[in-house]
Amino acid sequence: MASPIVQAIKQIAEEKHLNYETVLETVESALAAAYRKDFGNKLQNIKIEFDPETGNMRAFDEKTVVSDELYEEYLKHLEEREKAKEEGVEKVEKQKTEEGMQLEAEKPHFSPKLNISLSEAKKIKPEIKVGEVLRTELEIPDAFGRVAAQTAKQVIMQRLREAERNAIFEEYKQKEHQVVTATVQRYEGKTILFDLGGRVPAIMRLEDQVRGEVYKPGARFRVYILSVEMSPRGPEILVSRSHPGLLQALFTTEIPEIANGAVKIKAIAREAGSRSKVAVYTDEPNVDPVGSCIGQRGVRIQTIISEIGGEKIDIIEYTEDQAKFIANALAPAKILSIDLNEKEKIATVKVAPDQLSLVIGRGGQNVRLAAHLTGWKINIIEKKETGEEEYKEEITEVKEEEGNDEKEKEGKEEKEEKGETK
């Protein structure tokens, strides 16, 4: 049967979700702090070996062996500092180049607590070499006092908290940029806290929430782990429902062709809660990238849409032909022609009058998403046939330009006077 100490360590490990060895190392660190408090000195690097089965422990002073030259440099430095103190001179190097500071930082230093010179180490262990660790066993003269015991208790509590934080950080750092299921805990102002099933709540900021979604406590959502960082208070996990990464992860989960690499997602443009455009591509001739994402009778895409609250999704086929790609991105509108300015990445798109409102979309959403998806600035021109004249209206990305060309204005006024335009 395990000793009471072993049982206690196992219980702590289970409660804190830590492994047995981590808790045992914490106990040994606490005993080392207690020994240093009662029996040690500041020049000793105390290490404790503790046997939880018997409750016995051994204390050691561990030092790394360094060359005698490094030790002599240390002694010389001490002499210079003492001399400077006697003369009342404070040595401060104010002007150091960055290169010089870096070399100083990389230079090995002698620490009397952590190091011992080779000649001194050979007096204890003749066959020892530079770089090896010399362990000198220390006597444990008596039981620890009350102050040392209190110190050990504080060290155990602090180290366990640190170990627990590090374990949580490592666990969720591996899940960064993945989608997980979370439960709404509570609101803190406009920020929402989610339970990921762990010991630290995840944070969803206002900009990561989807407009129109209701986050009631207890409700379950699939969220995208945006980032996992270690803060002074512990791990900070940021999650999002509006990030394009959520959409990409859902596509990867729900569509086997994307999961196995047959179909690739080339770009995503998303206005969370309203509409998204996803550009997909395949180099396999027998695979239809758009059809694979939609699924039979739209089953696959409907599953994804339901996961993101009914947000509309346009599946666009990606092609290296940028003109064709832009035309695909502006779907469902039909395009008459596209002129590309490669240098400035501006695409001028001509459409028929009955396609103008469709290509722009409500509030300019369709052309705006297309511009984000393709990376091109898109100008829309309406082409009207009135006799032999062509009437055009230019829209850059979203907003309508209000007559930048004075000649065009004059031409319109002349047409109105002749009764050629209404």
QUIRAJO-V284906 format. One record per pair of residues at least 24 apart in sequence whose ideal C-beta (glycine too) atoms are under 7 Angstrom apart, sorted by sequence separation. I is the first residue (numbers start at 0). J is the second residue. If there is no record, write none. Layout:
BEGIN
i->I j->J
i->I j->J
END
This chain:
BEGIN
i->34 j->58
i->243 j->267
i->262 j->286
i->223 j->248
i->261 j->286
i->289 j->314
i->332 j->357
i->30 j->56
i->243 j->269
i->262 j->288
i->331 j->357
i->332 j->358
i->355 j->381
i->370 j->396
i->388 j->414
i->170 j->197
i->250 j->277
i->289 j->316
i->23 j->51
i->212 j->240
i->288 j->316
i->193 j->222
i->246 j->275
i->262 j->291
i->329 j->358
i->346 j->375
i->348 j->377
i->350 j->379
i->352 j->381
i->367 j->396
i->167 j->197
i->241 j->271
i->256 j->286
i->344 j->374
i->345 j->375
i->348 j->378
i->366 j->396
i->367 j->397
i->390 j->420
i->167 j->198
i->183 j->214
i->185 j->216
i->207 j->238
i->209 j->240
i->240 j->271
i->246 j->277
i->344 j->375
i->345 j->376
i->346 j->377
i->347 j->378
i->348 j->379
i->349 j->380
i->350 j->381
i->351 j->382
i->352 j->383
i->366 j->397
i->388 j->419
i->167 j->199
i->183 j->215
i->184 j->216
i->207 j->239
i->208 j->240
i->209 j->241
i->344 j->376
i->346 j->378
i->348 j->380
i->350 j->382
i->183 j->216
i->202 j->235
i->207 j->240
i->208 j->241
i->345 j->378
i->347 j->380
i->349 j->382
i->386 j->419
i->183 j->217
i->199 j->233
i->202 j->236
i->207 j->241
i->363 j->397
i->385 j->419
i->182 j->217
i->183 j->218
i->199 j->234
i->201 j->236
i->202 j->237
i->203 j->238
i->207 j->242
i->256 j->291
i->275 j->310
i->277 j->312
i->279 j->314
i->359 j->394
i->385 j->420
i->73 j->109
i->203 j->239
i->272 j->308
i->274 j->310
i->329 j->365
i->182 j->219
i->199 j->236
i->201 j->238
i->203 j->240
i->254 j->291
i->273 j->310
i->274 j->311
i->275 j->312
i->276 j->313
i->277 j->314
i->278 j->315
i->279 j->316
i->280 j->317
i->329 j->366
i->69 j->107
i->254 j->292
i->272 j->310
i->277 j->315
i->279 j->317
i->70 j->109
i->180 j->219
i->181 j->220
i->271 j->310
i->276 j->315
i->278 j->317
i->69 j->109
i->329 j->369
i->180 j->221
i->181 j->222
i->195 j->236
i->328 j->369
i->250 j->292
i->8 j->51
i->178 j->221
i->179 j->222
i->65 j->109
i->178 j->222
i->325 j->369
i->328 j->372
i->178 j->223
i->179 j->224
i->193 j->238
i->254 j->299
i->328 j->373
i->5 j->51
i->70 j->116
i->253 j->299
i->4 j->51
i->5 j->52
i->177 j->224
i->335 j->382
i->176 j->224
i->325 j->373
i->2 j->51
i->65 j->114
i->67 j->116
i->175 j->224
i->253 j->302
i->324 j->373
i->2 j->52
i->4 j->54
i->63 j->113
i->67 j->117
i->174 j->224
i->253 j->303
i->325 j->375
i->62 j->113
i->63 j->114
i->64 j->115
i->65 j->116
i->66 j->117
i->67 j->118
i->175 j->226
i->62 j->114
i->175 j->227
i->265 j->317
i->276 j->328
i->325 j->377
i->62 j->115
i->64 j->117
i->171 j->224
i->250 j->303
i->249 j->303
i->172 j->227
i->64 j->120
i->171 j->227
i->181 j->238
i->249 j->306
i->315 j->372
i->168 j->227
i->212 j->272
i->168 j->229
i->211 j->272
i->209 j->271
i->210 j->272
i->64 j->127
i->66 j->129
i->171 j->234
i->209 j->272
i->64 j->128
i->65 j->129
i->64 j->129
i->171 j->236
i->64 j->130
i->168 j->234
i->64 j->131
i->167 j->234
i->178 j->245
i->44 j->112
i->176 j->244
i->42 j->111
i->44 j->113
i->63 j->132
i->64 j->133
i->164 j->233
i->42 j->112
i->164 j->234
i->178 j->248
i->41 j->112
i->61 j->132
i->62 j->133
i->177 j->248
i->178 j->249
i->61 j->134
i->59 j->134
i->60 j->135
i->59 j->135
i->59 j->136
i->60 j->137
i->59 j->137
i->57 j->136
i->58 j->137
i->58 j->139
i->221 j->306
i->274 j->364
i->273 j->364
i->276 j->368
i->276 j->369
i->270 j->364
i->274 j->368
i->278 j->372
i->212 j->308
i->276 j->372
i->270 j->368
i->209 j->308
i->268 j->368
i->38 j->140
i->268 j->371
i->268 j->372
i->37 j->143
i->266 j->372
i->37 j->144
i->33 j->143
i->36 j->146
i->37 j->147
i->36 j->147
i->33 j->147
i->36 j->150
i->33 j->148
i->33 j->150
i->32 j->150
i->33 j->151
i->32 j->151
i->30 j->151
i->29 j->151
i->32 j->154
i->29 j->154
i->28 j->154
i->29 j->155
i->26 j->155
i->25 j->155
i->28 j->158
i->25 j->158
i->25 j->159
i->25 j->162
i->21 j->162
i->15 j->159
i->17 j->162
i->17 j->163
i->15 j->163
i->17 j->166
i->16 j->166
END
